[in-house]
Amino acid sequence: MTDVNGAPATPVLELHGVSKTYADVHALTGADLTVRRGELLAVVGPSGSGKSTLLHIMGTLARPTTGAVRVDGHAIDELTDRELSALRATAIGFVFQQFHLAPGVRALDAVADGLLYSGRPLRRRRRLAEQTLRRVGLGHRLGHEPHQLSGGEKQRVAIARAVAGAPALLLADEPTGALDSRSGAAVMELLYGLHRAGTTVVVITHDREIAAALPREVRLRDGRIETDIAGRGGRTGLSHAGRPGARDRRALREARP
């Protein structure tokens, strides 16, 4: 994969010989994986294949037992826990199947609260939160609380919270798992749109149909990367990878402290 100038795109995530062992269970063994800026890919496999373990290591939620991990150019084993938390807060966006929206908190505040560790003042955080919610099609739901939103709308709030700070990497863990087919398709369209605008997106899923629609598929089995198939074109292609549109470039400029 190359950037808009034809040069190889910069790696956002690198795993080299990564293994993770819990007691006597080898949850992940010898994983080598590079995700370049602007990519859209699926990590797929059945239950127990190691997807969750790989997600935790990619997101720096767990350190590997052996091997090396770099996120946005930072070697994870060289960071303190505090530095790792700061990296996670600024460089990685998470979207989970169950949304994780606090009851009684309106959408605008849920997204603004996700920027607490960015150092921006409250007014700027709320302005950026509003811009991001409008970007995902929820400009008419800014004041709504979770119980007033549909499942698809809740996931859009969660995605807005994850990308408001313009992270280097977006990890979407079973983003359609709790949704009906129509809402799930709408969420996938949103992820495609974020990718076209330049966001690096990794979708962790057990759904082979979703995985087959993406430009790259990494398949796990029994804790090992079984296949890594790229260059298929997929649902969206990679022609706009790493090349934000005008609206997204403006949002990134405004997001800077």
N, C-alpha and C positions, 0 to 999 in steps of 0.2 A: 504494500500500500504506500502511496506517495502523497505529499501535500500538493497545494495548488501550483507550486513551482517545479514539480516533478521530482523533488528530493524525497527520500524515505521519511515517512511521518515519524515524529518523536514517540517513543514508547511512553505510555501513561502508567502501565502496570507490567511488571516483569517478575516471573516466578522461575527460579532455577533449582531443580532437584528438591522440590518442597515436599516434605512428608509431615504428617501429623498423627501422633499416637496418643490414645487415651487408655491408660492402664495397659492392657494387653491387646487392645483393638487398634489395628492399623486403618485409620479412617481415610488417609490419603497417603499415597506412596509415589515418590519420584516425579512430581508434577513439574513440567516445564511449559510455561505459557507466557506469551507476550501479547499485550493489547496496545495497539498504536492509537494515537490521538485521532479522533474522528471515526473510529470503527463502530460498527453495530454487530453484535454477535450474540449467540445463544450458548449457554452452558446447559446441557440436557443430560438426563439419565434417570433411571428408575429410583424408587425409594431405596435408601441405603447405599447409593452409588458413590457418595462423597460430595454431592452438590453443596449441602449446607456447610460442610467443613471448608470446602474451597471458597464459598462465599465469605465465611468468617475471616479467612486468611487474606483474601483479596481486599476486604473492607477493613483490615487491621483490627478486627474484633478479637482475633486470636493470633498468637505468634506461632510459627511453625516449630515442630520438634527439631527438624533439620532442614537445611536449604536456605536460600536467600530470597528476599522479597524487596522489591523497590516500587514505590508508589510516587508518581509525579517527580521522579528523579531522586527520591529520598530512600536511603537504605534503612529498612525498618529496624534491623538489629542494632543500628547505631543510635536510635532514638530512645530517650527516656519515656516513661509512661505519660508524663505530662506533654512532652513534645509529640508523642504519638496521638494523644487526644486532640491536640491542636491541628495536626495534619488531617485527622479524620473529620474534624469539624469544618475544615476549609476546602479540602481537596476531594472529598467523597460524598456523594449524595446517595441516600438509601430510600428505596421504596419497598414496602413489605406487603404481603397478601392481606393482612388485617388492618391496614391503614394507620393504626396507632394515633388516632385523633382524640384529644382529651374532651370528655363530655363538658358541655357548657362553654367551650371556647370557640368563638366565631372563626370562620375561615381566615379572615385577614390577620387575626392575632396568632393563629396556629402557624401561619407561614412566617410572620414577623418573628415569632419566638424561635424559629429555626435558625435565625440569624444572630442570636444573642451573643455568640462567641466571635462574631466578626469585628466587633469593636465599633460598629456604626451606632449613632444615636437613634433613639426610638423613632423619631419622625422619619428619618431616612430608611429605617428598616420597614416601617409601615408603607412608605411610598414604593419601595422595591417590592414588597409583598403584594401590593395592589397591582403593580405592573405585571408581576409574574402570574397572578391569578387571572388577569385579563388575557394574558398570553395563552393560558390553557383553557380559555373559554368560560371562565367563571366570574367575569366582571359583574354579573347580576346576582352573585351569591356571596359577596364580600362579608355581609353581616350575618350569614346563616351559621347555625351551630350544627354539629354532626347529625343530630336527630332530625334535622330539617333537610338533609341532603340524601340523594340516592347513593347506592353503592358506587356507581361510576363517578359521581361527583366527589364522593369522599376520596376515591383514588386520585382524582385530579388535584384535589387539595394536597394530598400526600406527595404527588409528583412536583407540584409547585413549591412545596416546602423543601424538597430535595434539590431542586435546581435553582432556587432563588439566588443563592450565593455563587452561581456559575462554577460548580465543582469541576475538577479535571475528569472525574469519572462518576457515572451514574450506575449504580447497581440496583436492578429491579428484580426482586425475589418473588417469583410466582405472581406477577402484578395483576393477572386476570383470574387467579384461582378462586377468589370469593365473589366473582361477578357472573351475571348471566352472559350469554354469548354476544348479545348486542352491545352491552356495556363493555365487555372485554375487547370487542373489536374496536370500539371507540378509544379505549385506553391504548391499544396497540398503535392506532393511527396517530395518537398524540406522541408516543415514543418515536415513531417514524419521523414525525415532524421535528422533534427535538434533535434527532440525528441529522436530518437534512440541514438544520441550522448550525451544526458543528459540535453537538454534544456527543461525547463518547459513551455509549450505552452497552451494558452487559445485562442480558436477560437470563435469569436462572429459572429453568422451567422443566417440568416433566412432560410437557405437551409437545409431542414430536411434530405436530402440524405447525405450531408457532415457530419451533426451531428451524424447520425446513424452509420457512418463508424468509429467513434472515440471511444476509450475505455470508456469514461464517457460522459454523456449528462445531462446538467442542463437546464431544460425547464422553461421559464418564461411566465406568463400570467397575465395581468392586474396588473403589478407591484409586483407580488409575485412569489417566486420560487415554481412552481407547482410540479415538479418532479426532482429528482437527482438520476440518474441511473448509477451505476459504475460496474466495473468488467465484462463487456461484452466481453473483449478481443479486439474488435474493429479491425481496419485496421492494426495496428502495434503491439498490445500487449504492455506490460510494462516490458518485461524481461531486457531491457537495461536502464530503467529509472534511471537517476542519475549516470550513469556510462559512462563518455565520452570515446570515442575511442582515440587511440594514437595521431592522428593528432589534435584532438580537445583539448586534454590535453596539447599538445605543444603550441597551439594557446593561451590557457588560461594562461600558464606560461609567454609567451611573452607579454601578454596583461597587466601584472601587472606593475604598475608604478615603 
